[in-house]
Every structure is written in structure tokens, then in C-alpha cells.
């Protein structure tokens, strides 16, 4: 039997409970993993609460991330005992995911646990931190350097924002961190933010299609009106990496920032990212992210805490990262 968080649906309502599930109910796949840690992302919150129609079939085991060791493998790249990490590939959405003591997946979705990281630290990074590094990589491919000027991070106290702030700072960038939570200012400064931007300053659309040039780039976890506002504040040739939609999935903006300043919006997809990009992102995370800082912004929880935590993360009340122990 496998201990798991199971979602059930009745009369259009989704409920979550910790159950013992027969191992033969795990999905088909060529690699079986003993899950040591998973984590909590905004998408996990939506799934656990039954929002967004991300899950189409119940009962369902959520959890879009997992790290652990291979138990059985029919895939040539993996052997029993290998330490592995999985993020994305619609695991936890279309397939049963990491909120269980065992997971069965396809071997081509896995990457090795990066040297220098424990499985707990890999899940403290999780999809949130992986996405943050992908955003930095795309901005740098477009020419961003620390000398270009300040980089704005929106939703900076959340999972993506926290690790984006820490990574950018460690890489030498001047970080302006935006949050609507005044109690998080000291936390963001500890992560390396040089400037704190109150969310209210950039939360509403501007009456002007262009404002004074301010940011060399932006990693935006909010979307909606904030994304539109920041576009008009980017410097000439700047770019915004869109990584989240906590503030809305649509926005209304002028084309003038694109035409007169040559700015760009870069969509960051972490779900089906090719393996070479995954390996490079994890290599850079392991090399650049201060592990003592990562540990300081990480909290532990168990499967039985997830229903409550899902509601908290959707309300913007989770700071930093939460790792999930499937044995708790």
C-alpha cells in the first residue's frame, strides 16, 4: 500500500484526504520512485482546491514535483538507487503525481539530482525555483547583464519571486522586489533585494502608454494589470519574463512600448521544457543559489497539511517555499 493524498470529486466539489492506495493503482510508466520529498506550488494549490479544470479524472493524486530514488526501472538511463528529480510534464495534473510515497513515471521525464543538492533542497527549489532560473536564462539570452540596470521581481515574497530574488542577487543583479505585504520587507532584503516596491505603485494601469524608463528587465509572477503597467516602465530593449498569473490571466496594454522601445514579453514554460534546458537550469541553480539561504526560506509539512496550505497559497499567505514529506 502507498500513502497518498487523494482528491475525489462529488457533485462538482473536490475533496482531499490522506489514504492508503494499492501500488498497482499507480499509473503506467517505466520507472518507479520512492518519493522522499515533494513541494507546494501555486498550481498545486489550484489542483488541490479543484480550480481551473487542471484535473479531468478522479480519484487523483496531485503534486507536480517530486524527488527521490529509483526503486524499479525498465528505462535504460535509470537504475535502482539513482537519485532523481521530476518537475512538470503534466505530472500531478493529467497523471498521478508526487503527493505520495511512491510514483510511477516515464524515464525521459527525469533528471538526475544535481550534485551538491539534497532531495529536500531540490524540492525547496521545485518548479518555482526552476521556473525562476529559466526566466533568468531567457532574459540573459536576450542580452541582460548586471550592468544593464535594476531587475524588477513581482510577487517577490512567493515561491518563484523568493528564489528569483535570491538568484538574481547572487548573480550580481540589482533587484527591486515588489510585494503587497509590508511584513515581508526585511525578508526580501535578506534574500538580496536592494529596493522594495510597494505593490500599489504598479498594481493599477497607467493612463500613459509609456512612463519613465525604469527597469532593465522584470520577472513577473503576477500577470494582469501589473504586467501591463510594467511594460510601459521597461527601458529600451528591456524584457519581461512572464512566469505566473496570480493577478489575472488577461491584460490590456498599448503597443507603444513594443514599437518605440523594442521591449519584449517572454513566456516561460517550465512544464514541457527540453531536457538540455532542464539540465542547464539545475546546474546553475546548484552553483548559484546559497543553500543556507534556501534552507532559511523553507518550511516542512506533511500530506495532511496540504488541504489547508493549498488555500493559504492561493490567498498569497505562503512565504518562500514549503517542502512536503509524504511520510507525514
VENTAGI-V740654 format. One record per run of one state. SS is the DSSP state (A for helix, B for strand, O for the rest). FROM is the first residue (numbers start at 1). TO is the last residue. Records with the same first field share a line. If there is no record, write none. Layout:
SS = FROM-TO  FROM-TO
//
This chain:
O = 1-1  11-12  22-22  26-30  40-41  49-59  61-64  74-82  88-90  92-94  96-99  101-101  106-106  110-110  113-118  142-145  149-150  154-158  171-174  180-181  192-194  203-214  221-223  232-233  243-255  262-263  268-274  289-290  297-297  315-320  326-328
B = 2-10  13-21  31-39  60-60  65-73  83-87  91-91  95-95  100-100  102-105  111-112  151-153  175-179  195-198  215-220  234-242  264-267  298-302  321-325
A = 23-25  42-48  107-109  119-141  146-148  159-170  182-191  199-202  224-231  256-261  275-288  291-296  303-314
//
